[in-house]
Amino acid sequence: MSRHSPAATVALAGATAVAVNLILYGVGRAVGGTFRFTTSGGPAEVDAVTVAGFSAVPLLVGLTAVALLAPRAAWVVRVALVVGPLLAIGTIALMTLPTDFDTASKATLALCHLTLVPITIAAVIAVDRATRPSVTTVT
């Protein structure tokens, strides 16, 4: 397996999350999800730009922090492998379930959160590998 730079890994993870979640969003729309909900200010709707932003921004911020801190503090990788997935799952309960979305919209958005779990784990491991010093063996 080839090694990518930490920056390339972060960018690839962000692009993957956006692509996967936009496909899910399209499927959710196709099966009848309206992605409309009620806020204190009135009706609102989750659109493709929101899905892309909510998929990419938190992931990119977290992975950038890991890429910058991992070479100096190895524990950051272990923490990120736990905290990243927990945040992705926990935000389902905090952001998605309490809303009045229709069932298709709620299920789709919950799946969008869940897709971030394997993407986060794979990216954190890849960033860790990319930031670790290479080990050479002498024979």
N, C-alpha and C positions, 0 to 999 in steps of 0.2 A: 504494500500500500504506500503510495507516495505521500510525502509530507507537504502540507500547504502551510503558508505563513499564517500566523494567528489572525491577521487582518482578512486574509482570503477566507479563512474558516468562518469568521464572524459574518462576513458578507454573504457567503454561501448559505449559512444557516438562516439568516434573515430572509434571503430570497426564497429559500425552500419553504419557510413558514408562510410567507405571503402567498406563494403559488398554491400550496396545498390548501390553505384556508380559503382562498378565492374560489378554488374548485368546489370545496364544500359549500361555500356560500351560494354558488351557482346551482348546485344540487338542491340546497335548501329552498331556493327560489322556485326551482322547477317542480318541487313537490308541494308547493303552495305556501311556503313561509312568506309572511309579509314583512317581518322584521320590524314591525311597529310596536311601540310601547308608550306608556304614559309617564310623563315626568311631572314635577310640580309646576312646571311652566307650560304644560300642555302636551299634545302628542309629539312623538319623535320617532325617528326611523334609523336603523343601522343600515348604512350603505356599504358598498364595496370599499370605498376609501377608508371608512372607519375600521372595517375588518382588516384591511392591509396594515393600517397604522397600529391597531391594537395587537396585531400579530408581530410586527417588526420592531416597534420602538422598545418595549420592555425587554425583548430578547436581545436586541443589539446593545442596549445599555448594560444589561447583566453580563453578556459575553465580553464586551469591551472591558468591563471591570475585571473579569477573570483573566483576560489576556494581559492586562497591565499588571495585575497583582500576583499572578501565579508564579512568575520567575523569582519573586522575592519572598513569597509565603506559600508554601506548598499546601497548607491547610485550606486555602481559598478554594481549591479544586474540590476537595471533599465537601466543603460547605455548599458550594454551588450545585453539586450533584444531588444534594438533598433539598436545598431551598428553592432552586429553580423549578423542579417538578411540583413541589408543594404549593408554590405560588400559582402555577398554572392550574392546578386542581382546585386550590382554595378559592380562586377568583370565580370559579363556577358558582359556588355557594354565595359569594359576596355580590357578584355583578349580574349573573344570568338568571339564577333561580328566583330571586325576589321580584323580578319584573313580571309584567302581564303580557309577555310575548305569547303568540300562539305556539302550539306544541312543536310544529316543524321548525320554527325559528329558534325556540329554546333548545331543542335537541341539536340543531346545527351549530349554534354558538357554543354549546357545551362541548361538542366534538372538536370545534376549533381550538378550544382551550386544551383539550386532551392531546391534540396533535403536537402541541408544544413540548410535551413530556419527552418523547423519544428524540425530537430534534434537539432539545436542550442537552440531554444526556450525551448524545453523539457529539455535539459541538464542544461541550466542556471537555470531554475526553480527547478530542482532536486538538483543542487549544492546549491542553496539558502536554500532549505529546510534542506539539510544535514548539513549546516554550522550554521544554526540558533540554538540558545539554545532551548532545549526542555522546553515546558511549561507544568507544572503540575497543576492540579486543586485540591483543597482541598474541601471536602464535609463534 
